[in-house]
Amino acid sequence: MKKLLIFLILLFSFTTIVNAKEVQAKKYNHIVSLTLGGDEMLLGLVSENRIAGLSGKINEDREISNIVDKAKKFPKVESNEEILMSLEPDLIIVADWVTKKIDNIGAIIGAKVYYYKTPSSYEEQKKVIRDLANLVEEKENGEKIIKNMDDRLKILQNKIAKSYEGAKPRILMYTSFGTTSGKNTTFNDMVRLINGVNVAAEAGVDRFKDISKEKIIELNPDIIIVPIARKYDNIDKLSKFLFEDPSFKNVKAIKNKKVYFIQYKNITPISQYMIDGIEELAKVVYQLKE
């Protein structure tokens, strides 16, 4: 018994030393992410002991974040410069839409600031993952994530091809802000990948634009997708707007009751969770069974 105890202690000590050396061998071991997409990608790529902090309270909302449980244990920066600096990161990961003011903080504390390009397609999303994986020296993990995405997409597309023979479904995204997603958006590419037509993109709408009631009637989509988060969106109000306005009565999606409310995290992920969104979109569009 005593020999077994000594063996276990030595084994634990050796494992700890190996793990410590593995961490030290990496260039960046105290990483902070300032955006939700960065948080989700980072947690999929590196071990938790290399993460010093994540973006903030957005990770606590299950309708927006895919990593609520995983993110709980990390400090939340929440756009607070003092907190960010106190974490003493060696790498700060931000999206390209974040203020360049972060560069100044990076210079002060000697951290590298890495801006990833916000993707507007599935392929661009995979590139972001691959580039970030190379940066944090986790190339193998990055390729595993991408393979998982591609494998699942292929299975899904085969399932759609076998179960659906009709015309391509004509789909419109409509948000509680009265906006839609056109060309050069991940939503447009998600629709394309499930063999649908984004009617906004077809009509020449580029990126994110306001859309009028008259335009919705003109586009006459088969399906309307409404991204929602109950904390911010009044679903009853949205439903009344779409289903009780008599001017919408001949819009196919309204007439056939094909308006689907989907959580934001399943429609707008900027991370490897895009594949979850594609699967969820296909599920409601084609009424696929599990």
Secondary structure, DSSP 4 states (H G I P E B T S, - for coil): -HHHHHHHHHHHHHHHHHHHHHHHHSS--SEEE-SHHHHHHHHHHS-GGGEEEB--GGGG-TTT-S-HHHHTTS-B-TT-HHHHHHT--SEEEEETTS-THHHHHHHHHT-EEEEEPPPSSHHHHHHHHHHHHHHTT-HHHHHHHHHHHHHHHHHHHHHHHHH--SSPPEEEE--TTSEEE-BSSHHHHHHHHTT-EEHHHHTT-BSEEE--HHHHHHH--SEEEEEE-TTT--HHHHHHHHHS-GGGTTSHHHHTT-EEEEEGGGTS--STTHHHHHHHHHHHHHT---
